[in-house]
Amino acid sequence: MTDNRKALVLFSGGQDSTTCLAWALDRFAAVETLAFDYGQRHRVELDCRTTVRARIAAQFPAWAGRLGADHLLDLSLLGQISDTALTSERAIELQANGLPNTFVPGRNLLFLTFAATLAYRRGASVLVGGMCETDFSGYPDCRDNTMKALQVALSLGLDAPMTLETPLMFIDKAATWRLAEQLGGEALVKLVVEDTHTCYLGERGQLHAWGHGCGHCPACELRAKGFAAYRAGA
């Protein structure tokens, strides 16, 4: 049954957020999308978003009527105060604290706060994000406990129920590929491969079996490994 609430999907244009967008369109009566320009090194993802949205609307008529407005917020200040491999030209490596230097402190905390503010104004009560603590780089702001705490804080701070949905939280990348197939068949899998962007380095040159990317950054390695396991039926 369709959930009559309006959902706002944090939609970067990558594999995970595209799968989450399909998941939301399959469930909620109205869905809007939101992205952030924070000076990310892989800013090409923002260009991919419009293509992905257009292809979803064209190829999945049942979802097209539910897909509403798109929003892009300027959070360049986050990039200005960050010193990470996602916001500057530097090698990706592990830091002394055990976290990779692709971790942007406060990113998801800010994203969800701004998303909740926009959702409140747009009449949406559900936020959908691709955070995951299964196949991930150890980012503390991707963990389920962080999401649960934010859900409480945002709902209290707005004095309105705000539900945070994270459909990928406890599944690996192979299962994420399978979820895309379950939601939209091979057509959605093909769309994810050809049109989404996940590579941290912003590489769009070569199209691999699993999609565009440099093939060696952590994001590409996770995506490629997950795709291989998915195709192998693992």
Secondary structure, 3 states (H helix, E strand, C coil): CCEEEEEEEECCCCHHHHHHHHHHHCCEEEEEEEEEECCCCCCHHHHHHHHHHHHHHHHCHHHHCCEEEEEEEECHHHHHHCCCCCCCCCCCCECCCCCECCCCCCHHHHHHHHHHHHHHHHCCCEEECCCCCCCCCCCHHHCHHHHHHHHHHHHHHHCCCCEEECCCCCCCHHHHHHHHHHHHHHHHHHHHHHHCCCCCCCCCCCEECCEECCCCCHHHHHHHHHHHHHHCCC
